[in-house]
Amino acid sequence: MMSTALDVSRLRKDFPILERTVRGGRALVYLDSAATSQKPYAVLDAERAYYETSNAAVHRGAHQLAEEATDAYESARAAIAGFVGARAEDIVFTKNATESLNLAAYAFSNATAKAAQGGVVDPRLVLTPESSVVVTEMEHHANLIPWQELCAKTGAQLRWIGLTEDGRLDMDQLSVIDDTTAAVSIVHQSNILGTINPVRSIMDRAREVGALGIVDACQSIPHMRVNVEDLGADLLTWSGHKMLGPTGIGLLWGRSDVLNSLPPFLTGGSMIKSVTMEGSTFAPAPQLFEAGVPMVAQAVGLEAAVRYLDGVGIEAIEQHEHELTAHALATLTQMPGVRVIGPESTVDRGSAISFVVDGLHPHDVGQVLDDRGVAVRVGHHCAWPTCRRYGVPATTRLSTYLYNDLDDIDAAAAGVRAAQEFFGVV
């Protein structure tokens, strides 16, 4: 079966890893892009070229290599900013989205501690035992545990918006965001359910009560057109490795006034204005949050990734994945003994699909699929509370990207049927 939105057979030639075989010569069917995406030659070549021709410390030396490295680093920042409709000066490079979310949570913690010592901080960042922080029941652990820790340190209350039976946010619970709320941090697109949340309305609610709004966009930015201004958030995080880029690089976007109100997260070289033995003053954002030697080669690789995505067309990728998701949902929901965990329609839904098979542990399903060359994710997907909400210890998850086609979905479905037959549950 052929998908029509993209020429997948041509695109696959750009990804060398997809040419390899696994498990005794089987063709690789990679359906785990929600965990990490594969990398095209354009990204691999860009990183290699940087190391071969321009490698140097950025924002330090006055020699030609240092100038070229700095230009490459800042060019990457500008290109990545443009991809999400942002200004370059509002983009912070981190090592991953988890660090970006921790940076946001620690800003509240550090500001609260500084205020207790009589320091001057943005009052929006100061928490008390009367304060609350709001998340949702579908968060990745990276957007849950930092806020749990923040509340444990400050005495603030952690609240959450629950889920409906069909994998959506229960918007009737939006009242948990009230005048006590200091921060609302939510996922744009769930990594386990695939749900695309109504972020703008939730961010508007946060702004009404004076809370800062934070969005985890790791699963949305690689797959759909996202303009940071349209979401209404104050801070937004995502990662490079899920959008064809290298590992080891994450992003934090923030409104300029918010970014420059946050206290530093890590301190050291590169983020200072002046240093004496008695104390230091700090540079403005984004340098404020980029202490030490940054991930220059990874930034260069990520610039190549966003240019590649722009070349293919993010809207075409979104349409292609919509087609794959529709086929996968139709196939899985018609299979006896298979239950999708999350929305069963493609409305406000991404391409990550979790499911369980009656009588089988997800690890057994995953093993049979792996034996057939089909790579999927099994487990709780760093979303344990979500699994508990739906009464399952784990799920099998397939997730697609621009290099997948309908045949890949059919291969996964055939593997699920083979698992049912092997274990005698059909």
N, C-alpha and C positions, 0 to 999 in steps of 0.2 A: 504494500500500500504506500502511496506517495502523498506527502503533505504538499500543499500548494503555495503557502505563504512565502517560503524560502526555498532556494536550491540547496538542500541539505547535503546532497552528494558532493557538490562543489565546496561547500563550507567545511565539510569534514576533512578535506585535504589540507586545510590550514592547521589542523591539530594533530601533531605527530603521534601522540600517545594513542589516538584512536585507530592507528594502523596496527597496533600490536595485538597479539593473541594472548589468551589466558586459559588456565585449566586444561592443559593438554591440547592446545591448538584451537580453542574456540574463539570466535570473533568477540571482541569486547563490546558489550552493550552497556554504556555508562549512564545510569539513571540515578546519580547521587550528587547532582549539581547544587542542591540546597546545602550540602555539607561543604563542598568546594568545587569550583569549576575547573575545567581543563584549560590549557593555555595555548593560544595560537603561536605560530612562528613569529608573528609581528612582535609579540611580547618577549619571547625568548631572545629574539635577535636584538631588540632594543636594550635589554639588560646586558647582553654580551658586548654590544658595541660600546655601551657606556664604560664598562670595565676595561675594554681594550683601548679606548681612545681618550677618555675624559675623567678617569677616576681621580678624585682629590677631595680634600675636606672643603665643605661648602661654608660660605660666610666667614672665611678665615683668611686664606692666603691672598696675596696680590699677584701671584704668577698666573700664567695663561691657563693651566689646567684647573686651578681653583676657580678662575672666572668662568670657564666652560662648565664646570660641575655645578656651580651656583646657578648659572643661567638654565641648565637642564632641570635642576631641582625646582626653580621658580616657574619655569615653563610648564612643568608637570602640574604644579599647583593651579596655575591659570587654566589649563585645559580641563582638569578635573572639576574645577569650580564652574566652568562654562557648561559642563555636562549636566549639572543639576541647577543651573540658573542662578549661581551664586557669584559673589565677588571673591577674588583670590585672597584678599586679606581676611576673609571670614572663614577660611579653610585651615584647619589644624591637622597636621600629619601625626598619627599615633601608630603604635605597633599593631593594633587590631581594634575591632569595635568594642570588645570587652574592656580594653583600656579606656576607650573613649567614654563608655558609660560609667566606669569607675571614676574617671576624671570629673564627670558631672556630679556624681554622688559625693565625692570627696570635697568638692567645692562647698557644698552645704556644711559638711563636717568641719572643714578647716575654718570657714567663716564663723560658724557657731562658736568654735573654740576661741578664735581671735576676739570675737565680741565679748565673750565672758572675761577676757583679760583687759577689756577696755579699749580694744582696737577699733578702728573705723572700717566698717564693711558695709556692703549693700544689705539693707535690712531684709530684702526678699530672700536672702540666703541663710538667715538666722532661724534655727529651729528651737522649739521649746517642747516640753511634754504635752502642751496643748495643740501642737502642730500635727498635721497629717501629711502623708505621702501616698499617692494613689498610683497603682499599677493595674494590670488585668490578670485574669486567671490563665491566659494563654502565653505569658511571657517566657522567652528563653531565660535560662538561669542567669545569663549575663545581664539581663534587665530586671532581675528580681533580687538576687543575693546582695548586690551593692546597696540596694535600698533597704533590705532587711538589716544589713550591718549599720547603715546610717541611722535607722530608727533605734537600733539597740544602743548605739552610742549616745544619742541625743534624747531618748525618751519619747520621741515622736511616735505617732501611731501609723502603722502600715495598713492601708485599706486596698481593696481591689474590686474591680468590676467583674462580675461573674459571667458565665457562659450559658447559652441556650443549648437545648438538646441537639440542634443542627450545627453547632460549632460557630455561632456568632456571639458577639458581645451582647449582653443583656442591657440594652440602653435604658431600661427602666431603672437601672441602678446608678445612673449618672449622678444622682444626688449625693453619692459618697464624696464627690468633689464639692467642697463647701468653703466657707470663709476661713476654716482652719488649714486648708490645703496649701502647702508651700510648693509642691512639685507634683506633676502628673507625667508619668513616663510610660509610654505605650508602644507596642509593636505596630508597625504599619501593615506588614503582611506576615502572618504566622508561619513559622518554619515547620510546624507539625500539622496544623489544620489547613493551611493554605488560605485562610480567611484574609481578605483585604478589609481593614477596619476603617470606619468613618472618622479618620484622624482629624479632619478640619473641624468637625462639630465638637469633638472632644477638646481640641486645643482652644477653640472659642470659649468653651465652658471654663477651661483653666484660666484664660485671660480675664473672664468676667469676675472671678474671685481673687485675682491677683497672684495666681500661682504661675510658676515657670513650667512650660511645656516641653517635654523631651520626647523624641521619636526615634525608635530603632528601625532603620530602613534597610537593614542588611538583605532582606529577601525581596524588597521591592525595587530598589534602584537598578539592580542588574537586569530586571525583566520588564520594566515598564517606564514610561516617561515620568520622571519626578522632578518638579520644580520646587525648590525649598520654600519659596515665597508663598506658594499656593497652599501649603500644608498648615501654615499658621503656627509653627513650632518656634520655640526660642533656641533650642539645641537639637541637632539631628546627627545620628551616627550611622556609619556603615563600614563595610570592609572591602578591601581590594580583591581578595582571593576568590570571592563569590561572583565577581564580574570579569572574569578572564585574566585578572591581574595576578601579581605575585603574592605569596604569603608574606607575612611580616609587615604589612602596612594597612592601617585603618584610617578613618577620617572622622573628624568632628567639625560640623558646621555650626556656627552660632551667629545670632544677630549681634552686630558690632557692640552695642551697648551692653549686652549680656556677657559676651566673651570677655570684654575688658573690665567687667565687674567681678569676674571669678578670681579667687586667689590661685596662686600657682599650685600645681599638682606635684611635679618633680622639679627639683632645683639643681643648679650646677652651671656648666658652661652654656653659652649660646642664648640663654634666656635672660641675661642681665643687662642693665644699663650702666651701672657702676658698682664697684666692690671695694670696700675698705675692711680693715680688721674689725671695725665696730659694727658693720652692717652692709646691706646691699639694697640697691634699687633695681627694679625689673623692667624689661622691655615690654612693649604692648603686645597684644595678641597679633598674629599667631605665634610669634617667637616665644612669648611667655610660656607656652605649653610644649615647646620643642627643645627641652634641655638635652645637652649632649650631642653626639654625632648622630644625625638623622639617617633615615633609610632612603638614601639617595637613589641607588639602583632600583629599588622597589618602586619609588615614585616615578622614575623614568619608565619602568615597565608598565605601571598603571596608566600613565599617559598613553602609551601605545595601545593599551586595552580599550580605553574610552574612544580613541580614534578609530579603532577597529569596530567597536559597537556602533559608532556614528556612521561608519562606512556601510555597514549592513543595514542600519536603520532600526532604532529601538522600537518604533511603532510596528515595523514588520516582524520583529522578534516577538513582541507582545501578541500580535495576531497569530503567529505561528504556534506559540505556546498555548494560546487559547484553544486552538484546534486540537492540539495534542491532549490537553486536559479534558476537553469534551469527549474525545475518544476513550481516554483512560477511564473516566468516570462511567461512561456508558458500558464499557466492557466489564469493569470490576463490579458495578452494582447489579449486573445481570448474572454474575457467577454465583451459583449456590454455595452457601457457607462463607461468603466473603462480605464483610461489613466495612464500609468507609467511615473513618473517624474524621468528621468535619463536613463542610457543605457538600452536598451531592449535586449541586448545580454550578455552572461556571460564572454565575452572577457574583461580582465582587469576590472573585476567587483567583488565586494564583495556581501555579503548576505543581506544588508539593502536595502529594496525596498520600495520606496514611491510611492503612487498613489492617484489619485482623482477619484471620481465617479460623473458623470454628474448629476446635480440636487440635490446633497446632500452635506452638510457640513461635513468635516472630523470628527467633533465631533459626529455627528449623526451616522456615520458609526462605529466609535469607541464604541459608546454606545450599538449599536445592537450587535457588536462582544462581548463586555464585558458581556452582558446579556446571551450570549451563552458560556461563560467561556473562550473566546479567548482574551488574553491580548496583545494589540498593542499600539503603541504611536500615538497620534494625536497632531497636532499643527505645529509650524514652526521649531521645532527641534533645537532651538538655531542656526538657519541658515536663519534668516529673509531675508537677501539680496538674497539668492539663491531662496527662494520662490518668491520674487518680480521679479527676472530674468525670471521666467517661468509663471508669471502672475497668481499665485495662493496665496490665503491668508494662506493656511495651506495644509498639506497632511495627509493621513493615512500611517503609516509606519509599516511594519512587518520586523522583523529581527530574524535570526535563530542562533543556536549554536549547539554544539555537542549533546545536549540532545533532539533536535527536529527531527521529521521524516516527511515523505511525508504526513502522515495522518494529521499532524498539519497544513500543507499548505492547504489541502483540507477542513479542518474545517474553516479556515479563508475565503477561497473562498465561502464556503456555507454561511457564515455569511454575506459576501458582497452581495450575491444574496438575502438573506433574508432582508437586509436593503433596497435594491432596491424595493423589493416587498412590504415591509411595508410602504414605503413612496410613492409608486406608480410611480416610475420613470423608469419602464421597459415597 
